[in-house]
Amino acid sequence: MDASGMNPATAQAFEMMMRDKQMKDFMALYQGLVARCFNDCCNDFTSKALSSKEETCVQTCSDKFLKMSERVGLRFSEQNAEMMARAQQRR
């Protein structure tokens, strides 16, 4: 959706709403990453520091999670582009 056809006040409100949604989406992604990697990797609570095994696990987990999220985002973008192209062809 584009704010170019809206009056300035409506466009500004729309842009603020979109920024808020993007921030919420980012925070949900980050929370998912933290929860998943913590639950999978951190299991020794006898020390406040991560062991080298836990540290490696967290690094690998976060790398995989971020790559997966990037790939899913790309696929959604591709699907959206295809849907938009089909909609344009129907007009």
C-alpha positions in Angstrom: 0.0 0.0 0.0 1.2 3.5 -0.8 0.5 6.8 1.0 1.1 9.0 -2.1 -2.6 9.5 -2.9 -3.5 10.5 0.7 -3.7 13.9 2.2 -0.6 14.8 4.3 -2.2 14.1 7.7 -3.6 10.7 6.6 -0.3 9.8 4.9 1.6 10.7 8.1 -0.8 8.6 10.2 -0.5 5.7 7.8 3.3 5.9 7.8 3.4 5.9 11.6 1.1 2.9 11.7 3.3 1.0 9.2 6.4 1.9 11.3 4.7 0.6 14.4 3.7 -2.6 12.6 7.3 -3.1 11.3 8.7 -2.6 14.8 6.2 -5.1 16.3 7.1 -7.6 13.6 10.8 -7.1 14.3 10.3 -7.6 18.0 8.2 -10.7 17.4 11.0 -12.1 15.2 13.7 -11.2 17.8 11.6 -12.7 20.7 11.1 -15.9 18.6 14.9 -16.1 18.0 15.7 -15.6 21.7 13.2 -18.1 23.0 14.0 -20.7 20.4 17.8 -20.5 20.8 17.7 -20.2 24.6 15.4 -23.3 24.9 17.5 -25.3 22.5 21.0 -24.3 23.7 21.0 -23.1 27.3 20.7 -26.0 29.7 23.5 -25.6 32.3 22.5 -23.1 34.9 25.4 -23.7 37.3 27.3 -20.7 35.8 26.1 -17.2 34.7 28.4 -17.5 31.6 27.7 -19.6 28.6 29.8 -22.6 28.1 31.7 -22.8 24.8 29.3 -25.5 23.7 26.3 -23.3 24.5 27.9 -20.3 22.8 28.5 -22.3 19.6 24.9 -23.6 19.7 23.5 -20.1 20.2 25.6 -18.8 17.3 24.5 -21.6 15.0 20.9 -21.4 16.1 20.7 -17.6 15.5 22.4 -17.9 12.1 20.0 -20.5 11.0 16.9 -18.7 12.4 17.9 -15.4 10.6 18.6 -17.2 7.3 15.3 -19.0 7.5 13.5 -15.7 8.2 15.2 -14.0 5.3 14.3 -16.8 3.0 10.7 -16.8 4.1 10.6 -13.0 3.6 11.9 -13.4 0.1 9.4 -16.1 -0.7 6.5 -13.9 0.5 7.9 -11.0 -1.6 8.0 -13.3 -4.7 4.4 -14.5 -4.0 3.2 -10.9 -3.6 4.9 -9.9 -6.8 3.2 -12.8 -8.7 -0.2 -11.9 -7.2 0.2 -8.3 -8.2 1.3 -9.2 -11.7 -1.8 -11.5 -12.1 -4.0 -8.7 -10.8 -2.6 -6.3 -13.3 -3.1 -8.8 -16.1 -6.8 -9.1 -15.2 -7.4 -5.4 -15.6 
